[in-house]
Amino acid sequence: MENSAYLKGKKVAILSETGFEQSELLSPKEALESAGITVEILSTGKKTIRGWDHGDWGVEVPVDKNVEQADADEYIALVLPGGVMNPDKLRTHQEAVAFVKKFSEAGKPVAAICHGPQTLIETGLLEGKELTSYPSIKTDLINAGAKWTDQEVVVDGFLVTSRSPKDLPAFNEKLLDQLAEGRQKDIN
């Protein structure tokens, strides 16, 4: 990636709760860190969050910051991993939804995979946006005004979305492309 030096030292937030799909948090985190980006794990007041991996509990991941103390201006992008439990918990947490909404309103990249777009529904900013997700939440997204499509990765403005763990290579690549191209309004 030609602009990887530009990304060195920039910060990206991964917002999650216990019950995230393990690969959908760890894989983007690794890809971002490999590009020299600092990744901070945010959650709703927990010291650790636990992943879900192939039908059973997975690894515990330390939380860097409570979302209530996080400032969206410190980050160039936001990643929302999926998992059935994680986004369902996040979407009911007002501070988490407000944090996501700040990225959307600022035009900063928001990358959501699998069930991750469920949290985006609560922002009220999906009207007319094209995206993808795990098929089981297709109707929810359409009801929120989104145009749902079945592709491995979809980019529409600030949004980068994918369907499932099998799409992680394309998801990670597209997220890094978005960051390197500086498509957000203010990458400072």
PALOVEX-310648 format. One record per atom (N, C-alpha, C, O): residue in one letter; x, y, z. Coordinates in steps of 0.2 Angstrom, whole numbers, plus 5000, padded with zeros to 4 digits. Layout:
BEGIN
- aa X Y Z
- a X Y Z
...
This chain:
BEGIN
- aa X Y Z
- m 5004 4994 5000
- m 5000 5000 5000
- m 5004 5006 5000
- m 5009 5007 5004
- e 5004 5010 4995
- e 5008 5016 4994
- e 5007 5021 5000
- e 5012 5025 5001
- n 5002 5022 5003
- n 5001 5027 5008
- n 5001 5024 5015
- n 4999 5028 5020
- s 5004 5019 5016
- s 5005 5016 5023
- s 5009 5020 5028
- s 5007 5020 5034
- a 5014 5024 5025
- a 5017 5028 5030
- a 5013 5034 5032
- a 5013 5036 5038
- y 5008 5036 5028
- y 5003 5041 5030
- y 4999 5038 5036
- y 4997 5042 5040
- l 4998 5032 5036
- l 4993 5029 5041
- l 4997 5027 5048
- l 4994 5027 5053
- k 5003 5027 5048
- k 5007 5025 5054
- k 5006 5030 5059
- k 5006 5036 5059
- g 5004 5027 5065
- g 5002 5031 5071
- g 4995 5034 5071
- g 4993 5036 5077
- k 4991 5033 5066
- k 4984 5035 5066
- k 4980 5030 5071
- k 4983 5025 5072
- k 4975 5032 5073
- k 4971 5028 5078
- k 4964 5026 5075
- k 4960 5030 5072
- v 4962 5019 5076
- v 4956 5017 5074
- v 4953 5014 5080
- v 4956 5010 5084
- a 4946 5015 5081
- a 4943 5012 5086
- a 4939 5005 5084
- a 4936 5005 5078
- i 4939 5000 5088
- i 4935 4994 5087
- i 4930 4994 5093
- i 4932 4994 5099
- l 4923 4995 5091
- l 4918 4995 5097
- l 4915 4989 5097
- l 4912 4986 5092
- s 4915 4986 5103
- s 4912 4979 5104
- s 4910 4978 5111
- s 4911 4981 5115
- e 4906 4972 5111
- e 4904 4970 5117
- e 4905 4962 5118
- e 4908 4959 5113
- t 4905 4959 5123
- t 4905 4952 5124
- t 4901 4949 5119
- t 4895 4951 5118
- g 4903 4944 5116
- g 4899 4940 5111
- g 4901 4942 5104
- g 4897 4940 5099
- f 4906 4945 5103
- f 4908 4947 5096
- f 4911 4941 5092
- f 4913 4936 5096
- e 4910 4941 5086
- e 4913 4935 5082
- e 4920 4936 5082
- e 4923 4941 5079
- q 4924 4931 5085
- q 4931 4932 5086
- q 4935 4934 5080
- q 4939 4939 5081
- s 4934 4931 5075
- s 4938 4932 5069
- s 4937 4939 5066
- s 4941 4943 5063
- e 4930 4942 5067
- e 4928 4948 5065
- e 4931 4954 5069
- e 4931 4960 5067
- l 4934 4953 5075
- l 4937 4958 5078
- l 4945 4957 5077
- l 4948 4962 5076
- l 4947 4951 5078
- l 4955 4950 5078
- l 4958 4951 5071
- l 4963 4954 5071
- s 4954 4949 5066
- s 4957 4950 5059
- s 4958 4957 5057
- s 4963 4959 5055
- p 4952 4961 5058
- p 4953 4968 5056
- p 4959 4972 5060
- p 4963 4976 5058
- k 4959 4970 5067
- k 4964 4973 5071
- k 4971 4971 5069
- k 4975 4976 5069
- e 4972 4965 5067
- e 4979 4963 5065
- e 4980 4967 5058
- e 4986 4969 5057
- a 4976 4967 5054
- a 4977 4970 5047
- a 4978 4978 5048
- a 4983 4980 5045
- l 4975 4981 5053
- l 4976 4988 5054
- l 4983 4989 5057
- l 4986 4994 5056
- e 4984 4985 5062
- e 4991 4986 5066
- e 4997 4984 5061
- e 5002 4987 5062
- s 4996 4980 5056
- s 5001 4978 5052
- s 5002 4984 5047
- s 5008 4985 5044
- a 4997 4988 5046
- a 4998 4995 5042
- a 5001 5000 5047
- a 5002 5006 5044
- g 5003 4999 5053
- g 5005 5004 5057
- g 5000 5008 5061
- g 5002 5013 5064
- i 4994 5006 5061
- i 4989 5010 5064
- i 4988 5007 5071
- i 4989 5001 5073
- t 4987 5012 5076
- t 4985 5010 5083
- t 4978 5009 5083
- t 4974 5013 5081
- v 4977 5003 5086
- v 4970 5001 5087
- v 4968 5001 5094
- v 4972 4998 5098
- e 4962 5004 5096
- e 4960 5004 5103
- e 4953 5000 5103
- e 4949 5002 5099
- i 4952 4996 5108
- i 4946 4992 5109
- i 4942 4996 5114
- i 4944 4997 5119
- l 4936 4998 5112
- l 4931 5001 5116
- l 4925 4997 5117
- l 4923 4993 5113
- s 4923 4998 5123
- s 4917 4994 5125
- s 4913 4998 5130
- s 4914 5004 5131
- t 4908 4995 5133
- t 4903 4999 5138
- t 4904 4998 5145
- t 4900 4997 5149
- g 4911 4999 5147
- g 4912 4999 5154
- g 4915 4992 5157
- g 4917 4992 5162
- k 4917 4988 5152
- k 4920 4981 5154
- k 4927 4982 5154
- k 4930 4986 5150
- k 4931 4978 5158
- k 4938 4978 5157
- k 4941 4973 5152
- k 4946 4974 5149
- t 4937 4968 5150
- t 4938 4963 5145
- t 4931 4961 5142
- t 4926 4962 5145
- i 4932 4959 5135
- i 4926 4957 5132
- i 4928 4950 5129
- i 4934 4949 5128
- r 4923 4946 5128
- r 4925 4939 5126
- r 4922 4937 5119
- r 4916 4939 5118
- g 4926 4934 5115
- g 4923 4932 5108
- g 4919 4926 5108
- g 4919 4922 5113
- w 4916 4925 5103
- w 4912 4919 5101
- w 4916 4916 5095
- w 4917 4919 5090
- d 4918 4909 5096
- d 4922 4906 5091
- d 4919 4899 5089
- d 4920 4895 5093
- h 4916 4899 5083
- h 4914 4892 5081
- h 4909 4889 5086
- h 4910 4883 5087
- g 4904 4892 5088
- g 4899 4889 5093
- g 4901 4889 5100
- g 4897 4886 5104
- d 4906 4892 5102
- d 4908 4892 5109
- d 4912 4898 5111
- d 4914 4902 5106
- w 4913 4899 5117
- w 4916 4905 5119
- w 4924 4905 5117
- w 4927 4900 5117
- g 4926 4911 5115
- g 4933 4911 5113
- g 4938 4915 5118
- g 4937 4915 5124
- v 4942 4919 5115
- v 4947 4923 5119
- v 4944 4929 5122
- v 4939 4931 5120
- e 4947 4931 5127
- e 4945 4937 5131
- e 4950 4943 5128
- e 4956 4941 5127
- v 4947 4948 5126
- v 4951 4954 5124
- v 4951 4960 5129
- v 4945 4962 5131
- p 4957 4963 5131
- p 4956 4968 5135
- p 4953 4974 5132
- p 4954 4976 5126
- v 4949 4978 5136
- v 4946 4984 5133
- v 4951 4990 5135
- v 4953 4991 5141
- d 4952 4994 5130
- d 4957 5000 5131
- d 4953 5006 5134
- d 4956 5010 5138
- k 4947 5007 5132
- k 4943 5013 5135
- k 4936 5011 5135
- k 4933 5008 5130
- n 4932 5014 5139
- n 4925 5014 5140
- n 4923 5019 5134
- n 4925 5025 5134
- v 4918 5017 5130
- v 4915 5021 5125
- v 4913 5028 5128
- v 4913 5033 5124
- e 4911 5028 5134
- e 4908 5035 5137
- e 4914 5040 5138
- e 4913 5046 5138
- q 4920 5037 5138
- q 4926 5042 5139
- q 4929 5043 5132
- q 4934 5047 5132
- a 4927 5040 5127
- a 4931 5040 5121
- a 4928 5046 5117
- a 4923 5048 5117
- d 4933 5049 5113
- d 4932 5055 5109
- d 4933 5053 5102
- d 4938 5051 5099
- a 4927 5053 5098
- a 4927 5051 5091
- a 4932 5055 5087
- a 4935 5052 5082
- d 4934 5061 5089
- d 4939 5065 5085
- d 4946 5062 5085
- d 4950 5064 5081
- e 4947 5058 5090
- e 4954 5055 5091
- e 4955 5049 5086
- e 4961 5047 5085
- y 4950 5047 5082
- y 4950 5041 5078
- y 4949 5043 5071
- y 4945 5047 5069
- i 4952 5039 5066
- i 4951 5041 5059
- i 4946 5036 5056
- i 4943 5037 5051
- a 4944 5031 5060
- a 4939 5026 5058
- a 4936 5022 5063
- a 4939 5022 5069
- l 4931 5018 5062
- l 4928 5014 5067
- l 4926 5007 5064
- l 4924 5007 5058
- v 4927 5002 5068
- v 4926 4995 5065
- v 4921 4992 5070
- v 4921 4993 5076
- l 4915 4989 5067
- l 4910 4986 5071
- l 4910 4979 5069
- l 4907 4977 5064
- p 4913 4974 5073
- p 4913 4967 5072
- p 4906 4965 5073
- p 4902 4968 5076
- g 4905 4959 5070
- g 4898 4956 5071
- g 4898 4951 5077
- g 4901 4952 5082
- g 4894 4946 5076
- g 4892 4941 5081
- g 4885 4943 5083
- g 4883 4948 5082
- v 4881 4938 5085
- v 4874 4939 5086
- v 4873 4943 5092
- v 4869 4948 5092
- m 4877 4942 5098
- m 4876 4945 5104
- m 4879 4952 5104
- m 4875 4957 5107
- n 4884 4953 5102
- n 4888 4960 5102
- n 4884 4965 5099
- n 4882 4970 5103
- p 4882 4966 5093
- p 4878 4972 5091
- p 4871 4972 5094
- p 4869 4978 5095
- d 4868 4967 5096
- d 4862 4967 5100
- d 4862 4971 5106
- d 4858 4975 5108
- k 4868 4970 5110
- k 4870 4974 5116
- k 4871 4981 5114
- k 4869 4985 5118
- l 4876 4982 5109
- l 4878 4989 5108
- l 4872 4993 5106
- l 4872 4999 5108
- r 4867 4991 5102
- r 4862 4995 5099
- r 4857 4998 5105
- r 4853 5002 5103
- t 4858 4995 5111
- t 4853 4997 5116
- t 4857 5002 5121
- t 4854 5004 5126
- h 4863 5003 5119
- h 4868 5007 5124
- h 4868 5014 5120
- h 4871 5015 5115
- q 4865 5019 5123
- q 4864 5026 5120
- q 4871 5029 5119
- q 4872 5032 5114
- e 4876 5028 5123
- e 4883 5031 5122
- e 4886 5028 5116
- e 4890 5031 5112
- a 4885 5021 5116
- a 4888 5018 5110
- a 4885 5020 5103
- a 4889 5021 5099
- v 4879 5021 5103
- v 4875 5023 5097
- v 4877 5030 5095
- v 4879 5032 5090
- a 4878 5034 5100
- a 4880 5041 5099
- a 4887 5042 5097
- a 4889 5046 5092
- f 4891 5037 5099
- f 4898 5037 5097
- f 4899 5035 5089
- f 4902 5038 5085
- v 4895 5030 5087
- v 4894 5028 5080
- v 4892 5033 5076
- v 4894 5034 5071
- k 4887 5037 5078
- k 4883 5042 5075
- k 4888 5048 5073
- k 4888 5051 5068
- k 4893 5049 5078
- k 4898 5054 5077
- k 4902 5053 5071
- k 4904 5057 5067
- f 4904 5046 5070
- f 4908 5044 5064
- f 4904 5045 5058
- f 4907 5048 5053
- s 4898 5043 5058
- s 4894 5043 5052
- s 4893 5051 5050
- s 4894 5052 5044
- e 4891 5055 5055
- e 4890 5062 5053
- e 4896 5066 5051
- e 4896 5070 5047
- a 4902 5063 5053
- a 4908 5067 5051
- a 4911 5064 5044
- a 4916 5066 5041
- g 4908 5059 5042
- g 4910 5056 5035
- g 4916 5051 5036
- g 4919 5050 5031
- k 4918 5049 5042
- k 4924 5045 5043
- k 4922 5038 5042
- k 4916 5036 5043
- p 4926 5034 5040
- p 4924 5027 5038
- p 4922 5023 5044
- p 4925 5023 5050
- v 4916 5019 5043
- v 4914 5015 5048
- v 4913 5008 5044
- v 4910 5007 5039
- a 4917 5003 5047
- a 4917 4997 5044
- a 4913 4992 5048
- a 4915 4991 5054
- a 4908 4989 5045
- a 4904 4984 5049
- a 4903 4978 5046
- a 4902 4978 5040
- i 4904 4972 5049
- i 4904 4966 5046
- i 4899 4961 5049
- i 4897 4962 5055
- c 4895 4957 5046
- c 4891 4952 5048
- c 4885 4955 5051
- c 4881 4958 5048
- h 4884 4954 5058
- h 4878 4957 5061
- h 4880 4964 5064
- h 4876 4968 5067
- g 4886 4967 5063
- g 4889 4973 5065
- g 4884 4979 5063
- g 4883 4984 5066
- p 4881 4979 5056
- p 4877 4984 5054
- p 4871 4985 5058
- p 4867 4990 5058
- q 4869 4980 5063
- q 4863 4981 5067
- q 4864 4988 5071
- q 4859 4991 5072
- t 4870 4989 5074
- t 4871 4995 5078
- t 4870 5001 5074
- t 4867 5006 5076
- l 4871 5001 5067
- l 4870 5007 5063
- l 4863 5009 5062
- l 4861 5014 5061
- i 4859 5004 5063
- i 4852 5005 5062
- i 4849 5010 5067
- i 4845 5015 5065
- e 4852 5010 5073
- e 4850 5015 5078
- e 4852 5022 5077
- e 4850 5026 5080
- t 4857 5023 5072
- t 4860 5030 5071
- t 4854 5034 5067
- t 4855 5040 5067
- g 4850 5030 5063
- g 4845 5033 5059
- g 4849 5036 5053
- g 4845 5040 5049
- l 4855 5034 5051
- l 4858 5037 5045
- l 4859 5032 5039
- l 4863 5033 5035
- l 4855 5027 5039
- l 4856 5022 5034
- l 4851 5023 5028
- l 4852 5020 5023
- e 4847 5028 5028
- e 4842 5029 5023
- e 4846 5030 5016
- e 4850 5035 5015
- g 4844 5026 5011
- g 4847 5026 5004
- g 4854 5024 5004
- g 4857 5024 4998
- k 4857 5021 5009
- k 4864 5019 5009
- k 4864 5011 5007
- k 4860 5007 5008
- e 4869 5010 5002
- e 4869 5003 5000
- e 4874 4999 5004
- e 4880 5002 5006
- l 4872 4993 5007
- l 4877 4989 5011
- l 4875 4982 5011
- l 4870 4980 5007
- t 4879 4978 5014
- t 4878 4971 5015
- t 4879 4969 5022
- t 4881 4973 5026
- s 4877 4963 5024
- s 4877 4960 5030
- s 4876 4953 5030
- s 4875 4950 5025
- y 4876 4950 5036
- y 4874 4943 5037
- y 4866 4943 5034
- y 4862 4947 5036
- p 4864 4938 5030
- p 4858 4938 5027
- p 4852 4939 5032
- p 4847 4941 5031
- s 4853 4936 5039
- s 4847 4936 5043
- s 4845 4943 5046
- s 4840 4944 5048
- i 4849 4948 5044
- i 4847 4955 5046
- i 4846 4959 5040
- i 4845 4966 5041
- k 4845 4956 5035
- k 4843 4960 5028
- k 4837 4964 5029
- k 4837 4970 5027
- t 4832 4961 5032
- t 4825 4964 5032
- t 4826 4970 5037
- t 4823 4975 5036
- d 4829 4969 5043
- d 4830 4975 5047
- d 4833 4981 5044
- d 4831 4987 5045
- l 4839 4980 5040
- l 4842 4985 5037
- l 4838 4988 5031
- l 4838 4995 5031
- i 4834 4984 5028
- i 4830 4987 5023
- i 4824 4992 5026
- i 4823 4997 5024
- n 4822 4989 5032
- n 4817 4993 5035
- n 4820 4999 5038
- n 4816 5004 5039
- a 4826 5000 5039
- a 4829 5006 5041
- a 4831 5011 5035
- a 4834 5016 5036
- g 4829 5009 5029
- g 4830 5013 5023
- g 4836 5011 5019
- g 4837 5014 5014
- a 4840 5006 5021
- a 4846 5004 5017
- a 4844 5000 5011
- a 4839 4997 5010
- k 4849 5000 5006
- k 4848 4996 5000
- k 4853 4990 5001
- k 4859 4991 5001
- w 4850 4984 5002
- w 4854 4978 5004
- w 4856 4975 4998
- w 4852 4974 4993
- t 4862 4972 4998
- t 4865 4969 4992
- t 4869 4963 4994
- t 4872 4963 5000
- d 4869 4957 4991
- d 4873 4951 4993
- d 4880 4951 4989
- d 4880 4948 4984
- q 4885 4955 4992
- q 4891 4955 4989
- q 4896 4954 4995
- q 4895 4955 5001
- e 4902 4952 4994
- e 4907 4951 4999
- e 4909 4957 5003
- e 4911 4957 5009
- v 4909 4963 4999
- v 4911 4969 5002
- v 4907 4975 4998
- v 4907 4975 4992
- v 4904 4980 5002
- v 4901 4985 4998
- v 4903 4992 5002
- v 4904 4992 5008
- v 4905 4996 4997
- v 4907 5003 5000
- v 4902 5008 4997
- v 4900 5008 4991
- d 4899 5012 5002
- d 4895 5017 5000
- d 4896 5023 5005
- d 4895 5023 5011
- g 4900 5028 5002
- g 4902 5034 5006
- g 4906 5032 5011
- g 4912 5029 5010
- f 4904 5033 5018
- f 4908 5032 5023
- f 4908 5024 5026
- f 4912 5022 5030
- l 4903 5021 5023
- l 4902 5014 5025
- l 4906 5009 5021
- l 4906 5009 5015
- v 4909 5004 5025
- v 4912 4998 5022
- v 4908 4992 5025
- v 4909 4992 5031
- t 4905 4988 5022
- t 4901 4982 5025
- t 4903 4976 5021
- t 4904 4975 5015
- s 4903 4970 5025
- s 4904 4963 5023
- s 4899 4959 5026
- s 4896 4960 5031
- r 4898 4953 5023
- r 4893 4948 5025
- r 4895 4943 5031
- r 4891 4942 5036
- s 4901 4941 5031
- s 4903 4935 5036
- s 4910 4935 5036
- s 4914 4938 5033
- p 4913 4930 5041
- p 4920 4929 5042
- p 4923 4927 5035
- p 4929 4929 5034
- k 4920 4924 5031
- k 4923 4922 5024
- k 4925 4928 5020
- k 4929 4927 5015
- d 4922 4934 5021
- d 4923 4940 5018
- d 4929 4944 5021
- d 4930 4950 5018
- l 4932 4942 5026
- l 4937 4946 5030
- l 4942 4948 5026
- l 4944 4954 5026
- p 4945 4944 5021
- p 4951 4947 5017
- p 4949 4953 5013
- p 4952 4958 5013
- a 4943 4953 5010
- a 4941 4958 5006
- a 4939 4964 5010
- a 4940 4970 5008
- f 4936 4963 5016
- f 4934 4968 5021
- f 4940 4972 5023
- f 4940 4978 5023
- n 4945 4968 5025
- n 4951 4972 5028
- n 4954 4976 5022
- n 4956 4981 5024
- e 4955 4973 5017
- e 4958 4976 5011
- e 4954 4983 5009
- e 4957 4988 5008
- k 4948 4983 5009
- k 4944 4988 5007
- k 4944 4994 5013
- k 4944 5000 5011
- l 4944 4992 5019
- l 4945 4996 5024
- l 4952 5000 5024
- l 4952 5006 5025
- l 4957 4996 5023
- l 4963 4999 5022
- l 4964 5004 5016
- l 4967 5009 5017
- d 4961 5002 5011
- d 4961 5006 5005
- d 4957 5013 5006
- d 4959 5018 5004
- q 4951 5013 5010
- q 4948 5019 5012
- q 4952 5023 5016
- q 4952 5029 5015
- l 4956 5020 5021
- l 4960 5024 5025
- l 4966 5027 5021
- l 4967 5033 5022
- a 4969 5023 5017
- a 4975 5026 5013
- a 4973 5031 5008
- a 4977 5036 5007
- e 4967 5031 5006
- e 4964 5036 5001
- e 4962 5042 5004
- e 4961 5047 5001
- g 4962 5042 5011
- g 4959 5048 5015
- g 4953 5050 5013
- g 4952 5056 5012
- r 4948 5046 5012
- r 4941 5048 5010
- r 4937 5051 5015
- r 4932 5055 5014
- q 4939 5051 5022
- q 4936 5054 5027
- q 4937 5062 5026
- q 4943 5064 5024
- k 4933 5066 5029
- k 4934 5073 5029
- k 4940 5076 5032
- k 4943 5080 5030
- d 4941 5073 5038
- d 4947 5075 5042
- d 4951 5069 5045
- d 4948 5066 5050
- i 4956 5068 5043
- i 4960 5062 5045
- i 4965 5063 5050
- i 4969 5059 5052
- n 4965 5069 5053
- n 4970 5071 5058
- n 4969 5067 5064
- n 4972 5068 5069
